[in-house]
Amino acid sequence: MKTVQDLLYRVDIDGVIGKTSTEVVAVIFDSRNVIKNSMYVAKKGILYDGHDFISQAIEYGAQSIVCEQLPLHRIKGIVYVLVSNSSKALGIIASNFYNNPSSQLTLVGVTGTNGKTTISSLLYELFSKEGYVSGLLSTVKICYDKKILNTTLTTPDSVTINKHLRLMLDAGVSHCFMEVSSHGLAQFRLEGLTFSGGIFSNITHDHLDYHGDFKSYRDVKKLFFDGLQKTAFALTNLDDKNGSFMLQNTRAKKYSYATNHNADYQIKILECEFSGMLLRIQSQEVWTKLIGKFNSQNLIAVYGTAILLGMKPLDILKRISDLNSVDGRFQIFQTSNKVTIVIDYAHTPDALESVLKTINIIRTRNESLITVVGCGGNRDQEKRPLIGKLAVELSDKVIFTSDNPRDEEPSIILSEIIKGVPAEHFKKVLKITLREEAIAMAGQLAKEGDIVLIAGKGHETYQEIKGEKIPFNDMKTAKYFFKD
């Protein structure tokens, strides 16, 4: 059983009222989930301030309170811990509660705008196939001990992270690969974790609705590398202009990968088609089922990481040829009349451009490329016209439709996407608000040999509309409307 004193190890404390010998059975930051003898951490969030629910937490049985402001009316017998930043404190407290699991396994974080899910998932698959007991914390799922848990957050809260890391350790996991989001960094969800290594994929236009501007978004990503210990490694993508910047102040050992620059780990595409790519990694050739320059960058990041974690080069190359595409990342199926359908999560301008350029490199130009795409509601509005412009310039026909409209009217989102479409491309465009109808229309328009890209949602199994998550899956919908 842990005590308040145990949980406050390494926490910056401004003051304590009460007995730190008080026992703690759980660490909770949502007052609705408080149980008897738990510690309630009052955080200031975007919509709510946890300090407003301290009395409720005590009523539900909390015996210790961590807060940035002491309540005016304090109750005798309750322990109050004053800190300057509750979110930071929560990460360290959660780690202490679960006996600091991240320090007892090899934890590797992957951050960047695009590629986080693919890199972390491929590392998990590669190490698992090579016989390591591995874990995965990703946007798509959490995996360990033959368990697959669905998730919606790229980086879960501090308590959830440490809980799963503890369960992974108990299951014998030696290596865990984890996506690290800018939101998670900004909200201190990784505080208290010990990383053995960090990977930077790239950084492009995304999440500016939350971070305000690109510089702030970039600088938050850099915090991850600034916090790595000198015993860790930091692996960066030199093809990205911010790749070197990310490692400027890191104490970790610095390494690099690239397709276009001299780097510690280099890769070159020799052949590319819809069935896969022939690659040269360092001096060795290898065939992979993955497709596109963006995936070659993902694979060289995986290769470099595996080397840094002690795997032999030939063993890595052998496994790379067996790796499969991650759910919703350039997933392909073909109909009997040879229409090729590509499902991809691309929802940023850079990701969409990469996918469309990859398709255009492979295609013969004797067919049409039809793109179905939209933009999410209540998110970065600046990227909407950019998505519109790229889609029409790199496709033969485009159907603009809903993504996750959330609380916005889909018609308004579509009108903002259309603003980016040059007048000479208007004739290429259709606007169909309902995503299911848009995919059905693509099925009607596609002729033998055509290519259809359905972008933006990838692995997601729902549409978020007016606060409700309605079941929806691009792959299932496409297979229904493109059936023979």
C-alpha positions, -999 to 999 in steps of 0.1 A, spaced: 0 0 0 13 35 -9 13 65 13 10 102 4 47 105 13 56 76 -12 37 93 -40 53 127 -35 88 115 -42 104 138 -68 73 161 -69 79 198 -65 59 207 -34 50 242 -22 34 230 10 16 201 29 -12 202 54 -20 169 71 -3 135 77 18 122 48 15 87 63 -21 86 50 -26 56 28 -36 60 -9 -55 32 -28 -59 50 -61 -48 82 -79 -77 100 -95 -80 133 -115 -118 130 -124 -139 137 -93 -166 114 -106 -143 84 -103 -131 90 -68 -132 61 -44 -126 58 -7 -91 66 4 -80 78 -30 -58 108 -39 -76 134 -59 -54 156 -82 -72 188 -91 -61 199 -126 -70 229 -146 -83 218 -179 -96 234 -211 -133 232 -202 -132 225 -164 -111 233 -134 -107 204 -111 -104 227 -82 -141 233 -84 -147 197 -76 -125 192 -45 -154 192 -21 -172 166 -43 -140 144 -43 -138 145 -5 -175 137 -3 -168 106 -25 -140 95 -2 -108 112 -12 -84 114 18 -57 134 1 -59 164 -23 -32 177 -47 -40 212 -59 -25 245 -71 -48 265 -48 -59 255 -13 -96 255 -8 -109 282 16 -126 257 38 -104 228 46 -116 196 63 -98 181 93 -82 148 86 -78 155 49 -42 158 35 -37 189 13 -7 190 -10 0 224 -26 20 223 -60 26 249 -87 15 226 -115 -10 198 -108 -6 182 -143 32 178 -138 26 165 -103 1 140 -116 26 124 -140 52 119 -112 26 107 -87 11 82 -112 46 69 -119 54 65 -82 20 48 -76 28 21 -101 64 18 -89 80 37 -119 74 10 -146 90 31 -174 124 28 -157 122 -9 -157 117 -16 -194 129 -1 -227 105 27 -235 109 44 -269 88 74 -278 79 85 -313 69 121 -320 61 142 -351 31 152 -372 30 122 -395 44 87 -391 40 83 -353 15 55 -356 33 37 -384 68 38 -368 57 27 -334 34 0 -347 61 -14 -371 86 -14 -343 61 -33 -321 55 -58 -349 92 -62 -358 104 -67 -322 75 -91 -315 84 -112 -346 120 -112 -335 110 -129 -302 109 -99 -279 79 -95 -255 68 -61 -267 41 -35 -259 25 -7 -279 8 25 -269 -6 41 -301 -34 61 -316 -49 29 -330 -45 5 -301 -27 -6 -269 -12 -40 -272 6 -64 -248 3 -99 -235 -20 -109 -264 -44 -81 -255 -55 -55 -280 -73 -25 -265 -89 1 -286 -80 37 -278 -89 72 -291 -61 94 -276 -26 94 -292 -11 99 -258 -33 87 -229 -34 105 -195 -6 99 -170 -24 74 -149 -35 53 -178 0 53 -193 16 41 -160 -11 16 -154 -5 -1 -188 32 1 -184 29 -17 -150 7 -43 -166 32 -47 -194 60 -53 -169 39 -78 -151 33 -96 -184 71 -98 -191 72 -70 -216 108 -58 -222 103 -32 -250 74 -7 -254 69 17 -283 48 47 -277 34 76 -297 41 110 -282 17 137 -292 20 175 -289 -11 176 -268 4 150 -244 36 170 -241 18 204 -236 -4 188 -209 25 171 -191 11 136 -196 46 122 -200 60 138 -168 78 112 -147 84 87 -175 119 74 -183 125 70 -220 153 49 -234 150 66 -267 131 91 -288 124 93 -326 114 124 -345 95 117 -378 86 152 -392 67 183 -384 41 200 -407 10 221 -404 -14 206 -378 -30 213 -344 -25 251 -348 -60 255 -333 -46 242 -301 -10 255 -301 -17 289 -317 11 290 -342 37 267 -359 66 278 -337 47 269 -305 37 235 -320 73 228 -330 87 239 -296 64 216 -277 77 187 -298 112 197 -290 105 195 -252 104 157 -256 140 156 -267 151 182 -243 139 159 -215 157 128 -226 184 115 -203 221 112 -214 218 74 -214 190 75 -240 192 79 -278 176 106 -299 170 97 -336 159 124 -360 149 128 -396 173 150 -415 149 152 -445 128 175 -423 142 210 -420 134 209 -383 151 176 -377 184 190 -364 166 217 -344 148 190 -324 181 177 -310 198 210 -303 195 208 -265 191 171 -259 214 153 -235 208 120 -253 231 104 -279 223 119 -313 216 99 -344 200 106 -378 182 90 -407 174 103 -442 165 96 -478 180 127 -493 209 136 -469 240 121 -454 229 105 -422 238 76 -399 210 55 -415 201 60 -451 175 46 -475 168 48 -512 137 37 -532 148 16 -562 113 5 -573 78 15 -562 45 -1 -572 11 -8 -556 24 -42 -544 54 -27 -526 88 -12 -529 124 -23 -535 146 -4 -511 183 0 -505 189 3 -467 225 12 -461 242 -11 -487 216 -39 -486 185 -43 -509 152 -54 -494 116 -57 -506 88 -43 -485 50 -45 -488 48 -8 -477 45 19 -503 56 55 -507 85 78 -498 69 86 -465 69 48 -457 106 46 -467 113 73 -441 92 54 -416 111 22 -423 146 37 -420 135 51 -386 125 16 -376 158 2 -389 179 28 -371 159 23 -339 163 -15 -340 201 -11 -345 203 12 -316 184 -13 -294 209 -40 -303 193 -60 -331 215 -73 -359 212 -56 -394 204 -88 -414 178 -98 -388 161 -64 -392 161 -65 -430 146 -100 -429 118 -88 -407 112 -56 -427 103 -77 -457 75 -93 -436 60 -61 -421 25 -51 -431 8 -18 -435 -7 -3 -403 -46 -2 -403 -57 29 -423 -23 38 -435 -21 33 -473 -42 2 -471 -51 -11 -506 -77 -35 -521 -86 -41 -557 -119 -50 -573 -124 -76 -600 -125 -49 -627 -92 -36 -614 -103 -5 -596 -76 2 -569 -89 17 -536 -65 33 -512 -76 40 -476 -53 65 -458 -54 85 -426 -39 116 -443 -56 146 -428 -29 172 -430 -18 190 -461 17 174 -460 3 139 -455 -23 142 -483 4 156 -507 27 126 -499 0 101 -505 -12 117 -537 23 121 -551 30 84 -543 0 74 -562 9 96 -591 44 82 -593 30 46 -595 1 52 -619 2 50 -657 -19 81 -664 -42 60 -685 -66 59 -656 -84 85 -634 -74 93 -598 -105 100 -577 -100 115 -543 -126 116 -515 -115 139 -486 -128 163 -460 -116 181 -429 -125 177 -392 -146 202 -374 -135 223 -344 -99 219 -355 -72 239 -374 -92 259 -400 -61 272 -418 -54 238 -434 -88 235 -450 -81 255 -482 -46 239 -484 -63 205 -484 -87 217 -512 -59 230 -533 -37 199 -530 -65 175 -537 -76 191 -570 -41 198 -582 -30 162 -577 -62 143 -586 -84 140 -617 -117 142 -598 -123 152 -562 -153 146 -539 -152 169 -509 -172 155 -479 -174 153 -442 -147 139 -419 -156 143 -382 -176 175 -383 -180 175 -345 -199 207 -335 -195 225 -369 -219 225 -398 -204 203 -425 -215 228 -452 -193 255 -436 -163 232 -435 -168 223 -472 -171 259 -482 -137 267 -465 -121 237 -482 -134 250 -516 -118 284 -510 -85 268 -518 -96 254 -552 -83 274 -581 -110 284 -606 -96 262 -634 -101 231 -612 -138 237 -603 -150 213 -629 -132 185 -611 -151 190 -579 -182 175 -563 -195 184 -528 -213 156 -511 -219 162 -474 -226 126 -462 -194 106 -463 -212 74 -471 -228 90 -502 -195 105 -512 -178 70 -512 -208 56 -530 -204 83 -557 -167 74 -561 -178 38 -567 -202 50 -595 -175 72 -611 -147 47 -610 -141 28 -642 -118 -1 -649 -83 5 -639 -91 38 -620 -76 46 -586 -97 59 -557 -81 75 -526 -104 78 -495 -84 100 -471 -87 115 -437 -101 89 -414 -80 57 -420 -84 34 -391 -112 53 -373 -144 34 -368 -167 63 -362 -178 98 -372 -181 124 -345 -212 145 -351 -227 169 -325 -211 152 -296 -221 117 -307 -198 90 -322 -216 73 -349 -202 40 -362 -185 45 -396 -155 28 -412 -140 39 -445 -127 4 -454 -160 -14 -447 -180 13 -465 -157 12 -495 -158 -26 -497 -196 -24 -497 -199 1 -525 -171 -12 -546 -182 -48 -543 -182 -69 -574 
